[in-house]
Amino acid sequence: MLSAILLQAAAAGLSLSKLGATLGAGLAVIGAGLGIGKIGGSAMEAIGRQPSASGDIRTSMIIMAALVEGTALFAIVVCFLVVFQ
C-alpha cells in the first residue's frame, strides 16, 4: 500500500520530502489527539478516586494538554515549512 502511494507521488512529480512532510503532519495530529485523550482519561480517573483534589488535577491536566498541543503545533508548522519550501 505504501509503495503504491510512493510510486503515484513519484509519477505525479511530487518530491518524497513533501510526501514525508504531509505524513509527518498527520502523525503529529494523531499523536496529539491520543496524548490529550490519555491525559483527559487519566485526570478523570484521578478525580474519581480523590474528588477533593479535583482543582489541582484539572489545573495540571490543562497545563499538560497545552504543552502537548504546543508540541503538535510546532511539528505541524515544521512539516508545512517543508511542504511549501
C-alpha positions as a Markdown table, in Angstrom:
| # | Residue | x | y | z |
|---|---|---|---|---|
| 1 | Met | 0.0 | 0.0 | 0.0 |
| 2 | Leu | 2.7 | 2.5 | 1.0 |
| 3 | Ser | 4.8 | 1.6 | -2.1 |
| 4 | Ala | 1.8 | 2.3 | -4.3 |
| 5 | Ile | 1.4 | 5.7 | -2.7 |
| 6 | Leu | 5.1 | 6.4 | -3.2 |
| 7 | Leu | 5.0 | 5.3 | -6.8 |
| 8 | Gln | 2.0 | 7.6 | -7.5 |
| 9 | Ala | 3.7 | 10.5 | -5.8 |
| 10 | Ala | 6.9 | 10.0 | -7.9 |
| 11 | Ala | 4.8 | 9.7 | -11.1 |
| 12 | Ala | 3.0 | 12.9 | -10.4 |
| 13 | Gly | 6.2 | 14.7 | -9.9 |
| 14 | Leu | 5.9 | 15.3 | -6.2 |
| 15 | Ser | 9.1 | 15.1 | -4.2 |
| 16 | Leu | 9.3 | 12.5 | -1.4 |
| 17 | Ser | 10.1 | 15.2 | 1.1 |
| 18 | Lys | 6.7 | 16.8 | 0.5 |
| 19 | Leu | 5.1 | 13.4 | 0.9 |
| 20 | Gly | 7.0 | 12.7 | 4.1 |
| 21 | Ala | 6.1 | 16.2 | 5.5 |
| 22 | Thr | 2.4 | 15.6 | 4.9 |
| 23 | Leu | 2.6 | 12.1 | 6.5 |
| 24 | Gly | 4.5 | 13.7 | 9.4 |
| 25 | Ala | 1.9 | 16.4 | 9.9 |
| 26 | Gly | -0.8 | 13.7 | 10.0 |
| 27 | Leu | 1.2 | 11.6 | 12.5 |
| 28 | Ala | 1.7 | 14.7 | 14.7 |
| 29 | Val | -2.1 | 15.3 | 14.8 |
| 30 | Ile | -2.9 | 11.7 | 15.6 |
| 31 | Gly | -0.2 | 11.6 | 18.3 |
| 32 | Ala | -1.5 | 14.8 | 19.9 |
| 33 | Gly | -5.1 | 13.5 | 19.9 |
| 34 | Leu | -4.0 | 10.3 | 21.5 |
| 35 | Gly | -1.9 | 12.2 | 24.1 |
| 36 | Ile | -4.6 | 14.6 | 25.1 |
| 37 | Gly | -7.2 | 11.8 | 25.3 |
| 38 | Lys | -4.8 | 9.8 | 27.6 |
| 39 | Ile | -4.3 | 12.9 | 29.7 |
| 40 | Gly | -8.1 | 13.6 | 30.0 |
| 41 | Gly | -8.9 | 9.9 | 30.8 |
| 42 | Ser | -6.2 | 9.7 | 33.5 |
| 43 | Ala | -7.4 | 13.0 | 35.0 |
| 44 | Met | -11.0 | 11.8 | 35.2 |
| 45 | Glu | -9.8 | 8.6 | 36.9 |
| 46 | Ala | -7.8 | 10.6 | 39.4 |
| 47 | Ile | -10.7 | 12.9 | 40.1 |
| 48 | Gly | -13.0 | 9.8 | 40.6 |
| 49 | Arg | -10.5 | 8.4 | 43.1 |
| 50 | Gln | -9.9 | 11.6 | 45.0 |
| 51 | Pro | -12.7 | 14.2 | 44.4 |
| 52 | Ser | -11.2 | 16.7 | 46.9 |
| 53 | Ala | -8.2 | 17.2 | 44.7 |
| 54 | Ser | -10.2 | 18.0 | 41.5 |
| 55 | Gly | -9.0 | 21.6 | 41.3 |
| 56 | Asp | -5.3 | 20.7 | 41.3 |
| 57 | Ile | -5.8 | 17.7 | 39.0 |
| 58 | Arg | -7.8 | 19.9 | 36.5 |
| 59 | Thr | -5.1 | 22.6 | 36.5 |
| 60 | Ser | -2.4 | 20.0 | 35.9 |
| 61 | Met | -4.5 | 18.4 | 33.1 |
| 62 | Ile | -5.0 | 21.8 | 31.3 |
| 63 | Ile | -1.3 | 22.6 | 31.5 |
| 64 | Met | -0.2 | 19.2 | 30.2 |
| 65 | Ala | -2.8 | 19.4 | 27.4 |
| 66 | Ala | -1.5 | 22.8 | 26.4 |
| 67 | Leu | 2.1 | 21.5 | 26.3 |
| 68 | Val | 1.1 | 18.6 | 24.1 |
| 69 | Glu | -0.9 | 20.8 | 21.8 |
| 70 | Gly | 2.0 | 23.3 | 21.5 |
| 71 | Thr | 4.4 | 20.5 | 20.6 |
| 72 | Ala | 2.0 | 19.2 | 18.0 |
| 73 | Leu | 1.5 | 22.7 | 16.5 |
| 74 | Phe | 5.3 | 23.1 | 16.3 |
| 75 | Ala | 5.6 | 19.7 | 14.5 |
| 76 | Ile | 2.8 | 20.7 | 12.0 |
| 77 | Val | 4.5 | 24.1 | 11.3 |
| 78 | Val | 7.8 | 22.3 | 10.6 |
| 79 | Cys | 6.0 | 19.9 | 8.2 |
| 80 | Phe | 4.3 | 22.7 | 6.4 |
| 81 | Leu | 7.5 | 24.6 | 6.1 |
| 82 | Val | 8.9 | 21.6 | 4.3 |
| 83 | Val | 5.9 | 21.4 | 2.0 |
| 84 | Phe | 5.9 | 25.0 | 1.0 |
| 85 | Gln | 9.7 | 25.4 | 0.6 |
